[in-house]
Amino acid sequence: MRTDDRLWALVPVKRFGSAKQRLAAALDHSMRARLARALLADLLDVLKGDALLAGVLVACEEPQAAALARE
């Protein structure tokens, strides 16, 4: 029997440069990338504070997202 039955959070992340495409009319490329990075940082902060989770897995090809996840 497993001693830790808590769930893991899986966070898929696309490259920041291709994130938030629907906002292209309002935000330029770099602003959308910064927004995606900020949203991920906020989400990771919330998830790491959740005692109900065993851990957080981030699936990405974005180097900045991987760096945020390691922090």
N, CA, C and O atoms as a Tripos MOL2 file, in Angstrom:
@<TRIPOS>MOLECULE
protein
  284   283    71     0     0
PROTEIN
NO_CHARGES

@<TRIPOS>ATOM
      1 N           0.8380   -1.1840    0.0000 N.3       1 MET1
      2 CA          0.0000    0.0000    0.0000 C.3       1 MET1
      3 C           0.8820    1.2450    0.0000 C.2       1 MET1
      4 O           1.9050    1.2940    0.6830 O.2       1 MET1
      5 N           0.4770    2.2410   -0.7660 N.am      2 ARG2
      6 CA          1.2340    3.4850   -0.8480 C.3       2 ARG2
      7 C           1.0170    4.3130    0.4030 C.2       2 ARG2
      8 O          -0.0840    4.3670    0.9500 O.2       2 ARG2
      9 N           2.0860    4.9570    0.8460 N.am      3 THR3
     10 CA          1.9650    5.7920    2.0350 C.3       3 THR3
     11 C           1.5320    7.2150    1.6990 C.2       3 THR3
     12 O           1.0650    7.9430    2.5740 O.2       3 THR3
     13 N           1.6850    7.6170    0.4370 N.am      4 ASP4
     14 CA          1.3310    8.9870    0.0350 C.3       4 ASP4
     15 C           0.3890    8.9260   -1.1620 C.2       4 ASP4
     16 O           0.8240    8.7220   -2.2960 O.2       4 ASP4
     17 N          -0.8810    9.1010   -0.9060 N.am      5 ASP5
     18 CA         -1.8790    9.0450   -1.9760 C.3       5 ASP5
     19 C          -2.2630   10.4220   -2.5020 C.2       5 ASP5
     20 O          -3.2820   10.5680   -3.1770 O.2       5 ASP5
     21 N          -1.4600   11.4240   -2.1970 N.am      6 ARG6
     22 CA         -1.7620   12.7710   -2.6860 C.3       6 ARG6
     23 C          -1.5460   12.8410   -4.1910 C.2       6 ARG6
     24 O          -0.7800   12.0620   -4.7580 O.2       6 ARG6
     25 N          -2.2140   13.7580   -4.8120 N.am      7 LEU7
     26 CA         -2.1240   13.9610   -6.2580 C.3       7 LEU7
     27 C          -0.9440   14.8470   -6.6330 C.2       7 LEU7
     28 O          -0.4380   15.6200   -5.8200 O.2       7 LEU7
     29 N          -0.5270   14.7160   -7.8650 N.am      8 TRP8
     30 CA          0.4780   15.5970   -8.4560 C.3       8 TRP8
     31 C          -0.2300   16.5480   -9.4120 C.2       8 TRP8
     32 O          -1.2220   16.1750  -10.0380 O.2       8 TRP8
     33 N           0.2700   17.7600   -9.5270 N.am      9 ALA9
     34 CA         -0.2380   18.7170  -10.5190 C.3       9 ALA9
     35 C           0.6590   18.6270  -11.7430 C.2       9 ALA9
     36 O           1.8840   18.6600  -11.6240 O.2       9 ALA9
     37 N           0.0560   18.5140  -12.9130 N.am     10 LEU10
     38 CA          0.7880   18.5160  -14.1760 C.3      10 LEU10
     39 C           0.4610   19.8080  -14.9020 C.2      10 LEU10
     40 O          -0.7030   20.0830  -15.1920 O.2      10 LEU10
     41 N           1.4910   20.6090  -15.1980 N.am     11 VAL11
     42 CA          1.3030   21.9130  -15.8380 C.3      11 VAL11
     43 C           1.9740   21.8870  -17.2130 C.2      11 VAL11
     44 O           3.2000   21.9600  -17.3040 O.2      11 VAL11
     45 N           1.1770   21.7830  -18.2880 N.am     12 PRO12
     46 CA          1.7710   21.8580  -19.6250 C.3      12 PRO12
     47 C           1.9990   23.3280  -19.9910 C.2      12 PRO12
     48 O           1.1340   24.1740  -19.7670 O.2      12 PRO12
     49 N           3.1750   23.6190  -20.5580 N.am     13 VAL13
     50 CA          3.5250   25.0060  -20.8900 C.3      13 VAL13
     51 C           4.0600   25.0530  -22.3110 C.2      13 VAL13
     52 O           5.0020   24.3370  -22.6530 O.2      13 VAL13
     53 N           3.4540   25.9000  -23.1370 N.am     14 LYS14
     54 CA          3.9960   26.0860  -24.4880 C.3      14 LYS14
     55 C           5.0750   27.1620  -24.4400 C.2      14 LYS14
     56 O           5.2200   27.8660  -23.4410 O.2      14 LYS14
     57 N           5.8110   27.2770  -25.5040 N.am     15 ARG15
     58 CA          6.8520   28.3050  -25.5650 C.3      15 ARG15
     59 C           6.2110   29.6710  -25.3710 C.2      15 ARG15
     60 O           5.1560   29.9630  -25.9330 O.2      15 ARG15
     61 N           6.8650   30.5020  -24.5650 N.am     16 PHE16
     62 CA          6.3000   31.8150  -24.2590 C.3      16 PHE16
     63 C           6.0950   32.6450  -25.5230 C.2      16 PHE16
     64 O           5.1560   33.4380  -25.5960 O.2      16 PHE16
     65 N           6.9550   32.4730  -26.5100 N.am     17 GLY17
     66 CA          6.8430   33.2380  -27.7520 C.3      17 GLY17
     67 C           5.6040   32.9180  -28.5670 C.2      17 GLY17
     68 O           5.1900   33.7150  -29.4090 O.2      17 GLY17
     69 N           5.0080   31.7570  -28.3250 N.am     18 SER18
     70 CA          3.7960   31.3930  -29.0680 C.3      18 SER18
     71 C           2.5600   31.3460  -28.1700 C.2      18 SER18
     72 O           1.5140   30.8340  -28.5680 O.2      18 SER18
     73 N           2.6900   31.8750  -26.9720 N.am     19 ALA19
     74 CA          1.5690   31.8690  -26.0220 C.3      19 ALA19
     75 C           0.6630   33.0840  -26.2180 C.2      19 ALA19
     76 O           1.0850   34.1220  -26.7270 O.2      19 ALA19
     77 N          -0.5620   32.9280  -25.8090 N.am     20 LYS20
     78 CA         -1.5340   34.0310  -25.7740 C.3      20 LYS20
     79 C          -1.7580   34.6760  -27.1420 C.2      20 LYS20
     80 O          -1.8460   35.8990  -27.2480 O.2      20 LYS20
     81 N          -1.8510   33.8580  -28.1740 N.am     21 GLN21
     82 CA         -2.0290   34.3480  -29.5450 C.3      21 GLN21
     83 C          -3.3180   35.1590  -29.7250 C.2      21 GLN21
     84 O          -3.3540   36.0900  -30.5300 O.2      21 GLN21
     85 N          -4.3560   34.8190  -28.9930 N.am     22 ARG22
     86 CA         -5.6300   35.5370  -29.1550 C.3      22 ARG22
     87 C          -5.5400   36.9820  -28.6840 C.2      22 ARG22
     88 O          -6.4210   37.7870  -28.9870 O.2      22 ARG22
     89 N          -4.4910   37.3180  -27.9520 N.am     23 LEU23
     90 CA         -4.3070   38.6980  -27.4980 C.3      23 LEU23
     91 C          -3.4410   39.5140  -28.4550 C.2      23 LEU23
     92 O          -3.0600   40.6410  -28.1360 O.2      23 LEU23
     93 N          -3.1290   38.9620  -29.6140 N.am     24 ALA24
     94 CA         -2.2210   39.6230  -30.5620 C.3      24 ALA24
     95 C          -2.7070   41.0050  -30.9870 C.2      24 ALA24
     96 O          -1.8900   41.8810  -31.2740 O.2      24 ALA24
     97 N          -4.0060   41.2120  -31.0310 N.am     25 ALA25
     98 CA         -4.5280   42.5210  -31.4310 C.3      25 ALA25
     99 C          -4.2850   43.5770  -30.3500 C.2      25 ALA25
    100 O          -4.2380   44.7720  -30.6420 O.2      25 ALA25
    101 N          -4.1350   43.1340  -29.1190 N.am     26 ALA26
    102 CA         -3.9750   44.0750  -28.0120 C.3      26 ALA26
    103 C          -2.5500   44.1560  -27.4700 C.2      26 ALA26
    104 O          -2.1370   45.1930  -26.9510 O.2      26 ALA26
    105 N          -1.7970   43.0550  -27.5910 N.am     27 LEU27
    106 CA         -0.4470   43.0050  -27.0160 C.3      27 LEU27
    107 C           0.5610   42.5560  -28.0710 C.2      27 LEU27
    108 O           0.2860   41.6510  -28.8590 O.2      27 LEU27
    109 N           1.7210   43.1900  -28.0780 N.am     28 ASP28
    110 CA          2.7410   42.7410  -29.0330 C.3      28 ASP28
    111 C           3.3850   41.4450  -28.5290 C.2      28 ASP28
    112 O           3.1020   40.9840  -27.4240 O.2      28 ASP28
    113 N           4.2470   40.8770  -29.3550 N.am     29 HIS29
    114 CA          4.8770   39.5810  -29.0890 C.3      29 HIS29
    115 C           5.5720   39.5390  -27.7280 C.2      29 HIS29
    116 O           5.3670   38.6000  -26.9600 O.2      29 HIS29
    117 N           6.3840   40.5360  -27.4260 N.am     30 SER30
    118 CA          7.1370   40.5100  -26.1690 C.3      30 SER30
    119 C           6.2220   40.6780  -24.9550 C.2      30 SER30
    120 O           6.4820   40.0980  -23.9000 O.2      30 SER30
    121 N           5.1680   41.4560  -25.0950 N.am     31 MET31
    122 CA          4.2240   41.6280  -23.9880 C.3      31 MET31
    123 C           3.4710   40.3270  -23.7080 C.2      31 MET31
    124 O           3.2280   39.9820  -22.5520 O.2      31 MET31
    125 N           3.1030   39.6050  -24.7770 N.am     32 ARG32
    126 CA          2.4270   38.3200  -24.5970 C.3      32 ARG32
    127 C           3.3510   37.3120  -23.9340 C.2      32 ARG32
    128 O           2.9200   36.5420  -23.0750 O.2      32 ARG32
    129 N           4.6170   37.3120  -24.3270 N.am     33 ALA33
    130 CA          5.5880   36.3990  -23.7170 C.3      33 ALA33
    131 C           5.7780   36.7160  -22.2360 C.2      33 ALA33
    132 O           5.8470   35.8060  -21.4090 O.2      33 ALA33
    133 N           5.8610   37.9980  -21.9000 N.am     34 ARG34
    134 CA          6.0100   38.4000  -20.4920 C.3      34 ARG34
    135 C           4.7690   38.0270  -19.6820 C.2      34 ARG34
    136 O           4.8700   37.6050  -18.5300 O.2      34 ARG34
    137 N           3.5990   38.1890  -20.3020 N.am     35 LEU35
    138 CA          2.3570   37.8150  -19.6280 C.3      35 LEU35
    139 C           2.3280   36.3120  -19.3480 C.2      35 LEU35
    140 O           1.9800   35.8960  -18.2430 O.2      35 LEU35
    141 N           2.6860   35.5070  -20.3300 N.am     36 ALA36
    142 CA          2.6920   34.0550  -20.1480 C.3      36 ALA36
    143 C           3.6530   33.6560  -19.0350 C.2      36 ALA36
    144 O           3.3410   32.7830  -18.2250 O.2      36 ALA36
    145 N           4.8140   34.2920  -18.9930 N.am     37 ARG37
    146 CA          5.7940   33.9930  -17.9470 C.3      37 ARG37
    147 C           5.2360   34.3770  -16.5690 C.2      37 ARG37
    148 O           5.3670   33.6160  -15.6100 O.2      37 ARG37
    149 N           4.6230   35.5430  -16.4780 N.am     38 ALA38
    150 CA          4.0660   36.0020  -15.2050 C.3      38 ALA38
    151 C           2.9310   35.0940  -14.7340 C.2      38 ALA38
    152 O           2.8390   34.7850  -13.5460 O.2      38 ALA38
    153 N           2.0720   34.6660  -15.6510 N.am     39 LEU39
    154 CA          0.9770   33.7740  -15.2870 C.3      39 LEU39
    155 C           1.5040   32.4350  -14.7820 C.2      39 LEU39
    156 O           0.9790   31.8780  -13.8190 O.2      39 LEU39
    157 N           2.5490   31.9180  -15.4400 N.am     40 LEU40
    158 CA          3.1360   30.6570  -14.9810 C.3      40 LEU40
    159 C           3.7580   30.8290  -13.6000 C.2      40 LEU40
    160 O           3.5830   29.9740  -12.7320 O.2      40 LEU40
    161 N           4.4710   31.9080  -13.3950 N.am     41 ALA41
    162 CA          5.0940   32.1500  -12.0890 C.3      41 ALA41
    163 C           4.0360   32.2050  -10.9870 C.2      41 ALA41
    164 O           4.2250   31.6360   -9.9120 O.2      41 ALA41
    165 N           2.9330   32.8850  -11.2550 N.am     42 ASP42
    166 CA          1.8510   32.9640  -10.2690 C.3      42 ASP42
    167 C           1.2520   31.5840   -9.9910 C.2      42 ASP42
    168 O           1.0220   31.2220   -8.8370 O.2      42 ASP42
    169 N           1.0020   30.8190  -11.0510 N.am     43 LEU43
    170 CA          0.4300   29.4820  -10.8910 C.3      43 LEU43
    171 C           1.3630   28.5850  -10.0710 C.2      43 LEU43
    172 O           0.9130   27.8760   -9.1700 O.2      43 LEU43
    173 N           2.6500   28.6180  -10.3830 N.am     44 LEU44
    174 CA          3.6000   27.7870   -9.6440 C.3      44 LEU44
    175 C           3.6700   28.1840   -8.1760 C.2      44 LEU44
    176 O           3.8120   27.3200   -7.3110 O.2      44 LEU44
    177 N           3.5730   29.4640   -7.8850 N.am     45 ASP45
    178 CA          3.5500   29.9220   -6.4890 C.3      45 ASP45
    179 C           2.3460   29.3480   -5.7430 C.2      45 ASP45
    180 O           2.4630   28.8990   -4.6030 O.2      45 ASP45
    181 N           1.1970   29.3710   -6.4000 N.am     46 VAL46
    182 CA         -0.0140   28.8370   -5.7730 C.3      46 VAL46
    183 C           0.1150   27.3300   -5.5580 C.2      46 VAL46
    184 O          -0.2060   26.8200   -4.4850 O.2      46 VAL46
    185 N           0.5830   26.6260   -6.5770 N.am     47 LEU47
    186 CA          0.6730   25.1720   -6.4800 C.3      47 LEU47
    187 C           1.6830   24.7090   -5.4360 C.2      47 LEU47
    188 O           1.4420   23.7340   -4.7240 O.2      47 LEU47
    189 N           2.8090   25.4070   -5.3440 N.am     48 LYS48
    190 CA          3.8150   24.9480   -4.3770 C.3      48 LYS48
    191 C           3.3530   25.1630   -2.9360 C.2      48 LYS48
    192 O           3.8860   24.5370   -2.0200 O.2      48 LYS48
    193 N           2.3870   26.0250   -2.7270 N.am     49 GLY49
    194 CA          1.8560   26.2490   -1.3940 C.3      49 GLY49
    195 C           0.6940   25.3430   -1.0360 C.2      49 GLY49
    196 O           0.1460   25.4470    0.0610 O.2      49 GLY49
    197 N           0.3100   24.4570   -1.9430 N.am     50 ASP50
    198 CA         -0.8340   23.5760   -1.7040 C.3      50 ASP50
    199 C          -0.3740   22.2870   -1.0380 C.2      50 ASP50
    200 O           0.2520   21.4410   -1.6770 O.2      50 ASP50
    201 N          -0.6820   22.1410    0.2300 N.am     51 ALA51
    202 CA         -0.2480   20.9680    0.9900 C.3      51 ALA51
    203 C          -0.9420   19.6800    0.5450 C.2      51 ALA51
    204 O          -0.4980   18.5860    0.8960 O.2      51 ALA51
    205 N          -2.0270   19.8010   -0.2230 N.am     52 LEU52
    206 CA         -2.7300   18.6150   -0.6930 C.3      52 LEU52
    207 C          -2.0160   17.9400   -1.8650 C.2      52 LEU52
    208 O          -2.3290   16.7990   -2.2060 O.2      52 LEU52
    209 N          -1.0610   18.6340   -2.4800 N.am     53 LEU53
    210 CA         -0.3400   18.0770   -3.6260 C.3      53 LEU53
    211 C           0.9580   17.4120   -3.1820 C.2      53 LEU53
    212 O           1.6580   17.9080   -2.2990 O.2      53 LEU53
    213 N           1.2640   16.2850   -3.8090 N.am     54 ALA54
    214 CA          2.5370   15.6140   -3.5600 C.3      54 ALA54
    215 C           3.6640   16.3460   -4.2680 C.2      54 ALA54
    216 O           4.8100   16.3060   -3.8200 O.2      54 ALA54
    217 N           3.3480   17.0130   -5.3710 N.am     55 GLY55
    218 CA          4.3570   17.7450   -6.1220 C.3      55 GLY55
    219 C           3.7760   18.3660   -7.3660 C.2      55 GLY55
    220 O           2.5820   18.2470   -7.6380 O.2      55 GLY55
    221 N           4.6360   19.0330   -8.1230 N.am     56 VAL56
    222 CA          4.2350   19.7160   -9.3550 C.3      56 VAL56
    223 C           5.1830   19.2910  -10.4590 C.2      56 VAL56
    224 O           6.4010   19.3500  -10.2940 O.2      56 VAL56
    225 N           4.6260   18.8610  -11.5930 N.am     57 LEU57
    226 CA          5.4070   18.5160  -12.7720 C.3      57 LEU57
    227 C           5.1120   19.5440  -13.8580 C.2      57 LEU57
    228 O           3.9490   19.8290  -14.1410 O.2      57 LEU57
    229 N           6.1490   20.1000  -14.4630 N.am     58 VAL58
    230 CA          5.9840   21.0650  -15.5410 C.3      58 VAL58
    231 C           6.5120   20.4270  -16.8240 C.2      58 VAL58
    232 O           7.6820   20.0550  -16.9090 O.2      58 VAL58
    233 N           5.6380   20.3070  -17.8150 N.am     59 ALA59
    234 CA          6.0120   19.7380  -19.1080 C.3      59 ALA59
    235 C           6.1870   20.8860  -20.0910 C.2      59 ALA59
    236 O           5.2240   21.5740  -20.4290 O.2      59 ALA59
    237 N           7.4190   21.0920  -20.5480 N.am     60 CYS60
    238 CA          7.6610   22.2470  -21.4140 C.3      60 CYS60
    239 C           8.9130   22.0650  -22.2620 C.2      60 CYS60
    240 O           9.7530   21.2040  -22.0030 O.2      60 CYS60
    241 N           9.0030   22.9110  -23.2840 N.am     61 GLU61
    242 CA         10.2110   23.0480  -24.0880 C.3      61 GLU61
    243 C          10.7690   24.4620  -23.9460 C.2      61 GLU61
    244 O          11.7330   24.8290  -24.6190 O.2      61 GLU61
    245 N          10.1630   25.2390  -23.0760 N.am     62 GLU62
    246 CA         10.5420   26.6350  -22.8600 C.3      62 GLU62
    247 C          11.5930   26.7120  -21.7540 C.2      62 GLU62
    248 O          11.3000   26.3740  -20.6070 O.2      62 GLU62
    249 N          12.8140   27.1520  -22.0790 N.am     63 PRO63
    250 CA         13.8670   27.2180  -21.0610 C.3      63 PRO63
    251 C          13.5050   28.0840  -19.8560 C.2      63 PRO63
    252 O          13.8360   27.7310  -18.7240 O.2      63 PRO63
    253 N          12.8340   29.2040  -20.0810 N.am     64 GLN64
    254 CA         12.4510   30.0610  -18.9550 C.3      64 GLN64
    255 C          11.4350   29.3740  -18.0480 C.2      64 GLN64
    256 O          11.4750   29.5410  -16.8290 O.2      64 GLN64
    257 N          10.5270   28.6040  -18.6390 N.am     65 ALA65
    258 CA          9.5360   27.8780  -17.8430 C.3      65 ALA65
    259 C          10.2280   26.7990  -17.0100 C.2      65 ALA65
    260 O           9.8820   26.5890  -15.8470 O.2      65 ALA65
    261 N          11.1870   26.1300  -17.5970 N.am     66 ALA66
    262 CA         11.9360   25.1080  -16.8640 C.3      66 ALA66
    263 C          12.6940   25.7450  -15.6950 C.2      66 ALA66
    264 O          12.7410   25.1820  -14.6010 O.2      66 ALA66
    265 N          13.2780   26.9050  -15.9280 N.am     67 ALA67
    266 CA         14.0000   27.6120  -14.8640 C.3      67 ALA67
    267 C          13.0490   28.0210  -13.7430 C.2      67 ALA67
    268 O          13.3830   27.8830  -12.5670 O.2      67 ALA67
    269 N          11.8800   28.5170  -14.0970 N.am     68 LEU68
    270 CA         10.8790   28.8780  -13.0780 C.3      68 LEU68
    271 C          10.4680   27.6530  -12.2570 C.2      68 LEU68
    272 O          10.3230   27.7320  -11.0380 O.2      68 LEU68
    273 N          10.2840   26.5380  -12.9310 N.am     69 ALA69
    274 CA          9.8620   25.3160  -12.2460 C.3      69 ALA69
    275 C          10.9410   24.8350  -11.2770 C.2      69 ALA69
    276 O          10.6280   24.3260  -10.2000 O.2      69 ALA69
    277 N          12.1950   24.9940  -11.6520 N.am     70 ARG70
    278 CA         13.2800   24.5580  -10.7750 C.3      70 ARG70
    279 C          13.3810   25.4280   -9.5250 C.2      70 ARG70
    280 O          13.7840   24.9470   -8.4660 O.2      70 ARG70
    281 N          13.0230   26.6940   -9.6390 N.am     71 GLU71
    282 CA         13.0710   27.5990   -8.4800 C.3      71 GLU71
    283 C          12.0860   27.1150   -7.4850 C.2      71 GLU71
    284 O          11.9410   27.7140   -6.4190 O.2      71 GLU71
@<TRIPOS>BOND
     1     1     2 1
     2     2     3 1
     3     3     4 2
     4     3     5 am
     5     5     6 1
     6     6     7 1
     7     7     8 2
     8     7     9 am
     9     9    10 1
    10    10    11 1
    11    11    12 2
    12    11    13 am
    13    13    14 1
    14    14    15 1
    15    15    16 2
    16    15    17 am
    17    17    18 1
    18    18    19 1
    19    19    20 2
    20    19    21 am
    21    21    22 1
    22    22    23 1
    23    23    24 2
    24    23    25 am
    25    25    26 1
    26    26    27 1
    27    27    28 2
    28    27    29 am
    29    29    30 1
    30    30    31 1
    31    31    32 2
    32    31    33 am
    33    33    34 1
    34    34    35 1
    35    35    36 2
    36    35    37 am
    37    37    38 1
    38    38    39 1
    39    39    40 2
    40    39    41 am
    41    41    42 1
    42    42    43 1
    43    43    44 2
    44    43    45 am
    45    45    46 1
    46    46    47 1
    47    47    48 2
    48    47    49 am
    49    49    50 1
    50    50    51 1
    51    51    52 2
    52    51    53 am
    53    53    54 1
    54    54    55 1
    55    55    56 2
    56    55    57 am
    57    57    58 1
    58    58    59 1
    59    59    60 2
    60    59    61 am
    61    61    62 1
    62    62    63 1
    63    63    64 2
    64    63    65 am
    65    65    66 1
    66    66    67 1
    67    67    68 2
    68    67    69 am
    69    69    70 1
    70    70    71 1
    71    71    72 2
    72    71    73 am
    73    73    74 1
    74    74    75 1
    75    75    76 2
    76    75    77 am
    77    77    78 1
    78    78    79 1
    79    79    80 2
    80    79    81 am
    81    81    82 1
    82    82    83 1
    83    83    84 2
    84    83    85 am
    85    85    86 1
    86    86    87 1
    87    87    88 2
    88    87    89 am
    89    89    90 1
    90    90    91 1
    91    91    92 2
    92    91    93 am
    93    93    94 1
    94    94    95 1
    95    95    96 2
    96    95    97 am
    97    97    98 1
    98    98    99 1
    99    99   100 2
   100    99   101 am
   101   101   102 1
   102   102   103 1
   103   103   104 2
   104   103   105 am
   105   105   106 1
   106   106   107 1
   107   107   108 2
   108   107   109 am
   109   109   110 1
   110   110   111 1
   111   111   112 2
   112   111   113 am
   113   113   114 1
   114   114   115 1
   115   115   116 2
   116   115   117 am
   117   117   118 1
   118   118   119 1
   119   119   120 2
   120   119   121 am
   121   121   122 1
   122   122   123 1
   123   123   124 2
   124   123   125 am
   125   125   126 1
   126   126   127 1
   127   127   128 2
   128   127   129 am
   129   129   130 1
   130   130   131 1
   131   131   132 2
   132   131   133 am
   133   133   134 1
   134   134   135 1
   135   135   136 2
   136   135   137 am
   137   137   138 1
   138   138   139 1
   139   139   140 2
   140   139   141 am
   141   141   142 1
   142   142   143 1
   143   143   144 2
   144   143   145 am
   145   145   146 1
   146   146   147 1
   147   147   148 2
   148   147   149 am
   149   149   150 1
   150   150   151 1
   151   151   152 2
   152   151   153 am
   153   153   154 1
   154   154   155 1
   155   155   156 2
   156   155   157 am
   157   157   158 1
   158   158   159 1
   159   159   160 2
   160   159   161 am
   161   161   162 1
   162   162   163 1
   163   163   164 2
   164   163   165 am
   165   165   166 1
   166   166   167 1
   167   167   168 2
   168   167   169 am
   169   169   170 1
   170   170   171 1
   171   171   172 2
   172   171   173 am
   173   173   174 1
   174   174   175 1
   175   175   176 2
   176   175   177 am
   177   177   178 1
   178   178   179 1
   179   179   180 2
   180   179   181 am
   181   181   182 1
   182   182   183 1
   183   183   184 2
   184   183   185 am
   185   185   186 1
   186   186   187 1
   187   187   188 2
   188   187   189 am
   189   189   190 1
   190   190   191 1
   191   191   192 2
   192   191   193 am
   193   193   194 1
   194   194   195 1
   195   195   196 2
   196   195   197 am
   197   197   198 1
   198   198   199 1
   199   199   200 2
   200   199   201 am
   201   201   202 1
   202   202   203 1
   203   203   204 2
   204   203   205 am
   205   205   206 1
   206   206   207 1
   207   207   208 2
   208   207   209 am
   209   209   210 1
   210   210   211 1
   211   211   212 2
   212   211   213 am
   213   213   214 1
   214   214   215 1
   215   215   216 2
   216   215   217 am
   217   217   218 1
   218   218   219 1
   219   219   220 2
   220   219   221 am
   221   221   222 1
   222   222   223 1
   223   223   224 2
   224   223   225 am
   225   225   226 1
   226   226   227 1
   227   227   228 2
   228   227   229 am
   229   229   230 1
   230   230   231 1
   231   231   232 2
   232   231   233 am
   233   233   234 1
   234   234   235 1
   235   235   236 2
   236   235   237 am
   237   237   238 1
   238   238   239 1
   239   239   240 2
   240   239   241 am
   241   241   242 1
   242   242   243 1
   243   243   244 2
   244   243   245 am
   245   245   246 1
   246   246   247 1
   247   247   248 2
   248   247   249 am
   249   249   250 1
   250   250   251 1
   251   251   252 2
   252   251   253 am
   253   253   254 1
   254   254   255 1
   255   255   256 2
   256   255   257 am
   257   257   258 1
   258   258   259 1
   259   259   260 2
   260   259   261 am
   261   261   262 1
   262   262   263 1
   263   263   264 2
   264   263   265 am
   265   265   266 1
   266   266   267 1
   267   267   268 2
   268   267   269 am
   269   269   270 1
   270   270   271 1
   271   271   272 2
   272   271   273 am
   273   273   274 1
   274   274   275 1
   275   275   276 2
   276   275   277 am
   277   277   278 1
   278   278   279 1
   279   279   280 2
   280   279   281 am
   281   281   282 1
   282   282   283 1
   283   283   284 2
@<TRIPOS>SUBSTRUCTURE
     1 MET1         2 RESIDUE 1 A MET
     2 ARG2         6 RESIDUE 1 A ARG
     3 THR3        10 RESIDUE 1 A THR
     4 ASP4        14 RESIDUE 1 A ASP
     5 ASP5        18 RESIDUE 1 A ASP
     6 ARG6        22 RESIDUE 1 A ARG
     7 LEU7        26 RESIDUE 1 A LEU
     8 TRP8        30 RESIDUE 1 A TRP
     9 ALA9        34 RESIDUE 1 A ALA
    10 LEU10       38 RESIDUE 1 A LEU
    11 VAL11       42 RESIDUE 1 A VAL
    12 PRO12       46 RESIDUE 1 A PRO
    13 VAL13       50 RESIDUE 1 A VAL
    14 LYS14       54 RESIDUE 1 A LYS
    15 ARG15       58 RESIDUE 1 A ARG
    16 PHE16       62 RESIDUE 1 A PHE
    17 GLY17       66 RESIDUE 1 A GLY
    18 SER18       70 RESIDUE 1 A SER
    19 ALA19       74 RESIDUE 1 A ALA
    20 LYS20       78 RESIDUE 1 A LYS
    21 GLN21       82 RESIDUE 1 A GLN
    22 ARG22       86 RESIDUE 1 A ARG
    23 LEU23       90 RESIDUE 1 A LEU
    24 ALA24       94 RESIDUE 1 A ALA
    25 ALA25       98 RESIDUE 1 A ALA
    26 ALA26      102 RESIDUE 1 A ALA
    27 LEU27      106 RESIDUE 1 A LEU
    28 ASP28      110 RESIDUE 1 A ASP
    29 HIS29      114 RESIDUE 1 A HIS
    30 SER30      118 RESIDUE 1 A SER
    31 MET31      122 RESIDUE 1 A MET
    32 ARG32      126 RESIDUE 1 A ARG
    33 ALA33      130 RESIDUE 1 A ALA
    34 ARG34      134 RESIDUE 1 A ARG
    35 LEU35      138 RESIDUE 1 A LEU
    36 ALA36      142 RESIDUE 1 A ALA
    37 ARG37      146 RESIDUE 1 A ARG
    38 ALA38      150 RESIDUE 1 A ALA
    39 LEU39      154 RESIDUE 1 A LEU
    40 LEU40      158 RESIDUE 1 A LEU
    41 ALA41      162 RESIDUE 1 A ALA
    42 ASP42      166 RESIDUE 1 A ASP
    43 LEU43      170 RESIDUE 1 A LEU
    44 LEU44      174 RESIDUE 1 A LEU
    45 ASP45      178 RESIDUE 1 A ASP
    46 VAL46      182 RESIDUE 1 A VAL
    47 LEU47      186 RESIDUE 1 A LEU
    48 LYS48      190 RESIDUE 1 A LYS
    49 GLY49      194 RESIDUE 1 A GLY
    50 ASP50      198 RESIDUE 1 A ASP
    51 ALA51      202 RESIDUE 1 A ALA
    52 LEU52      206 RESIDUE 1 A LEU
    53 LEU53      210 RESIDUE 1 A LEU
    54 ALA54      214 RESIDUE 1 A ALA
    55 GLY55      218 RESIDUE 1 A GLY
    56 VAL56      222 RESIDUE 1 A VAL
    57 LEU57      226 RESIDUE 1 A LEU
    58 VAL58      230 RESIDUE 1 A VAL
    59 ALA59      234 RESIDUE 1 A ALA
    60 CYS60      238 RESIDUE 1 A CYS
    61 GLU61      242 RESIDUE 1 A GLU
    62 GLU62      246 RESIDUE 1 A GLU
    63 PRO63      250 RESIDUE 1 A PRO
    64 GLN64      254 RESIDUE 1 A GLN
    65 ALA65      258 RESIDUE 1 A ALA
    66 ALA66      262 RESIDUE 1 A ALA
    67 ALA67      266 RESIDUE 1 A ALA
    68 LEU68      270 RESIDUE 1 A LEU
    69 ALA69      274 RESIDUE 1 A ALA
    70 ARG70      278 RESIDUE 1 A ARG
    71 GLU71      282 RESIDUE 1 A GLU
